[in-house]
Amino acid sequence: MYPRGRAAGPHHGRRSLREGFIIERMDTSALRQAPFGSVLTDSMSIAWYRDGKWSPERVQPTAPLPIHPAAHALHYSSSCFEGFKAYRRADGGVHVFRLERHVERLRQSARLLMLPEPDAAQVKRMVLGLVDRCRGDVPEAPGALYLRPVLFGTVPNIGAAGTPTSEACLVVLASPVWDYFAGGLRPLRISVELSSRTAPHLGMVKTGGNYAAALGPTLAARRDYGADQVLFCPGGQVQETGAANFLLIRDKHILTRGLDTTFLHGVTRDSALTLARDLGYEVSERIFDVDETLRWIADGEAVLSGTAAVLAGVGTLIHQGREFRVGTGEVGPHTRALRAALISIQRGESADKYGWLTPV
């Protein structure tokens, strides 16, 4: 855990999520030990929706928000968010990875949850303005500045279960983070759950309720099997884990679930598949089941994809109380190579021929 600093007030450090304390400007060794997302920059960007329009955004000190206890989001879960990163290049420049795609996914989530939809240009200004303000807090590689826009309903009405919120708030937070696998890649243990992570029509929405729904099965699998995550497979069909998409790799061939409304359309997933195709992989996006997965992993690889870890290799699948080793049980060579190639683009070390990097 982080050391506690002086009481909050005027400062030039980073704010801990523990209320009332800040962390003095950290060196690299302290950042390595930080739990992912546990420390915020001093500044955040914010805009409010009232009377049918969004206010101008402004950057202000990171601090608690005035929110009514009857706020729509607290009672009816009218909230959604995004998560992506800004990277510092070797020459000192800073850029955001796949900003456009994340902004559009936030707007899609807002539409599906009947939240006021923020203008794409305003969201981009909020993100880039905050990154520019916090430019000095963007760690050098392998660190990054994790960005978290969150949109939630604020109208105070506990009787509005069947009515969309007419007021909302959009906040963009920033958190300096280190490499998710700073101690080196390790193979994950994944438990197979024959149930859904979320309601089928809301799986593609990045909303907190979906993550909360996955917590019970995930904690049970951690307790019973020492699992890191749960792979949700409703009706035996492979879908996604509680916090990442799922891919199978073997002999320059990638298999993953075809896009539909039942699971999150991951930006890291899309980036990895785009890059893999250019590297000569055959990519299949279709429905497949647990039995096919178990046959595949006998001599193949299984991978989780997500913003925090990028690509994480799976070493063990646990199904009906039995353990099935994935390949050699270690992080496979295809996973390592594809992860390294993607990270090289994210950090600006390789050419960005896809137009994924937005300079700040």
N, C-alpha and C positions, 0 to 999 in steps of 0.2 A: 504494500500500500504506500501511498505517498506520505511524506512528512507533512504535518500541518504547519502552516505559516502563521503570519500575524492576522489579526482580525480584519475583516473586509473593510475597505475604504479606498481612497485614492491610491493607485498602485500601478506598477508596470509589470506585474507577474501574470500568471495564468490562474484562473479561478477553478478551485476544486468543486466538484458537485456536492461536497459536504457543505451544507449551508453555514455561512459565517466565517469561512476560512478561504485563503488563497494559497497558491503554491508559488513561491518565488521562481523567477525565470530559471528553468531547469537546464541542466547540462544533458548530454546524450545518455549518460549512464542512468540518470533518473528517468528519462523518457523510455528507455528500454524496459523498465520495470513497471510502467504504468499500465493498469488494466485498460483495454481498448475503450476509448470514449469517456474515460473517467475525469478528464480535465478539459476545461473549456478556455478559449481565448477570452480576453477582457471585453471584447465587443461582439455584438450581435446585430443583425439587420431585421427590421420589423415593419409590417404594414397592417392596417386594419380595414375591414370591410363593413361599412355601415351605409344605410340609406341608398343601397343599390350601387355603390361604387367603392373602389379601393382608394385608400389614402396614399399620398406620396410615401415612399419608403424612407426610412432613416436608420442610420447606424447609431447605436447607443450602447452604454455599458451593459454587459451581461448581468442580469439581475432578475429576481422573481417578477412575474407578471401580475397585474391586477385582474383577477378573473372571478366572476360571480359563482358562488357554490351551486347555482341553478343553471350554469352554462350547459348548453346543448351537448357538447363533447363529453362532459362528465357523466351524463345520464344516458345518452343514446349513441355514444361512440362515433360521433361525426368528426373523424380525424384521419389524416393520412400523412405520409412523410416520404422522404427520399434519403439516400445515403450514397455519397460519392467522394472523390478525393481531388485535392490540388497537390501537384508535385513540384519540387524544386529541381531544376536541371543542373548539370555540372557547371554551366556558365553563370549560375545564379538566377536565371530567369524562372518564372513561375507560370504554370498553366494548369487548367482544370481538365480532367479526363471525361469525355463524353457528356458534357454539360447539356447539349441540346436534347439528347435522348432522355436524360433524367428529368429535365423540365417538362417534356411532353408526357412522361409517365406520371408525374405529379398532377398535371392537368387532367389526364385520363382518370386517375384515382378520384380527383375532385368531382368530375362529372358523374362517375358511377356511384359516389356516396352522396350526391345531391348537395355538395358543398359549393359555395361561390368559387367559380373558376378564375384563378389569377391569370393576368396577362403574361404571356411567355416573356415578352421583353422586360417586364418589371421583375419577374423572378430572376432572370439573367443579371439584371442590374444589381439586384440585392446580393446575389452570390458573388459576382465579380467585385462589387464595391466592398464587401466584407473581406474577401481574400486580399484585396489591395490594402485595406486598413490593417490587416493582420499579416502582411507580407513577411515581417520579421519572425513570425511564429511558425512559418512553414519549415518543417525540418528538412535537413539534407537527406538524400537516399541512405538507407532504405526506409526512412520515415516519410510521412505525408501529412497533409492537413485534411482531416475528415470533415465533410460538410453535411449538415443535417437540416434541410428545410422541413418544417412541420406546419401543417395547415389544420385548424380546428374550429369548430363552431362555438360561438360565444354568446348567442342570444340567451338571456336568462328566462327559461320557461320549462318547468318540469312537466308540463302537460303537452309537450310538443313531440310525442313519440311518433306521430304520423305526419309531422310537418318538417320540412327542411329548415335548417337554421337560416335566419336572415342577416346574421352578423357573424363575422369570422376574424381570425387573426392568422397571419403568416409570419413565422419567425425563421430565420436562418441562423443556426449555431455552427461554430467551428471548433474542432478538437484536434490538437496535435497528437499524432499516433506514430508508433514505431511499426516495424515489420511484424505482422501477426505471428510469424514463425521465426522470431529473432533467435531462438535457440536451435534453429535448424528444422527442416520439414520432418514431421512425424506422421506415421500412418494412423488414421482415425478408426475408431470402432463405431459402427453404425447398426442400430437395431431396426428391424423391419416391423412396421406397424400396419396391419391390414384395415386401416380406417382412413378417413379424410382429415387433412389438416384444417380445412376451412369449408365454408359453404361453396358449392360448385360454381356459382355465378360470381363469387367475390374473390376467388383464388388469385386473380390477376391484379387485385387491388393491394397496394402496399399500405395496409392499415394495421394499427397496433393490435386490434382484436384478433387478427389471424395469428400473430405471434403469441399472444396470451393463450389462445386455444391449443397451441402446440406445447406449452410448458408442462402440462400434466403428464402426457405420455413421455416427454423427453426426460423429466426428472425421475419418472418411474424406471425408464430404461437405464438411466445413469445409476440408480440405486441397485437395480436387479442384475445388470450385466456390465456395469462400468462403461456404458456407451457414451460417446461424445454427442451423438445426435440420433434422431429417429428419421427413417425413410418411410414416408407415408405412402401406402399402396392400397387405396380403396378398391375393394373387390379383387385384390391381387394384382392390379395394374400399377406399375411404378409411376410415381408422381413427382414429389420433391421432398426435401427434408424440412425441418422446422425453420431453417434460416438460409437455405441455399438450394440451388438447382443441382440435379444429379446427372452425370454423364458416365458412359462406359467407353473405354478405349481399348483397341486391340488391332495390331497389324495395320496401322494407318487407317483405321476405320473407327468412327465415333458414332455411338448410338445414344439418343436422348429423346425424351418425350416431346412429341409434336405440340406446338403452341395451341392452347385452348383457354377457356375462362377459368379452369379449375386450379391453376397454379401461376406463380409469379413469372412474368416474362423478364428474366434477369438480364441486365445490361452486360454483366461480366460473361454470362452464358453466350449472349449474342456476339460479344467481342471475341471470345475464344473460338466459337464456331466459324466466324468470318476469317479469322487468322488461320485456323486449321485448314480450311478449304484452300487457302493460298499456299499452304505448306504441303499440299498434296494429299490431305486426308479425305476420305470419302465420309460424308456426314449424312446419317439417316435420322430423320425426325419423325417418329411414329409412336404408336402405342405399343408397349411391351410389358410383359408380366414378370413376377418374381422368379418363376421357374427359368425363364430365359436368362434373367440376370445371373442366377446361380450357375448356369452353364457357362455363361460368358466369363465370369470371374475366375474360372478354373485356370485359365492361362492369360487372362486379360487384366485390365486396370479399371478401377472405379474412382470417380472424382466428384468432389463438390465444388461448385463455382459460386462466388459471391464477392461483394466489394471488399470486405475485411481481409479475407485470406487469399483472394484472387482464385487460385486453384489449390485444392487440398486433397491429397491422396487418401484413399480408404484402404486399410489393411485387413479389416475383418467385417463381415456382415453377420448379424445374429438373427436367425429366423427360427421361430418356434422353439426357442431355448437352445438351439444348436449353433455352433460357430462355424462359419465358412471362411477360409482364408482367401483373400483376394490376391491372385497371382503368387508372388513370393512372400506376401505379407508386408512388404515395404512400399514406399512411394515409388511408383514405376517410372521408367525412363521417358515414356511419352508424356506423362503428367509433368515431370520436371522440365522437359524441353519446351512444352507448350506454355507452361507458367513463365519460364524465363523469357521466352519471346514476347509474351504479352506485357510483362513487367518492363522490358526494355523499351517498348513503345510508350508505356505510361510515364516513364521517367525521362522521356525525350532522348534516349540513347540510340534508338533506331528511328528511321524515317517514318513519319506519320502520313502514309499514303492514303489513309482512310478519312482524314480530316477530323480525327477524334479529339484533338487537343485545342483548347481555347486559351490563348495567352491572356495574362492579367497585366 
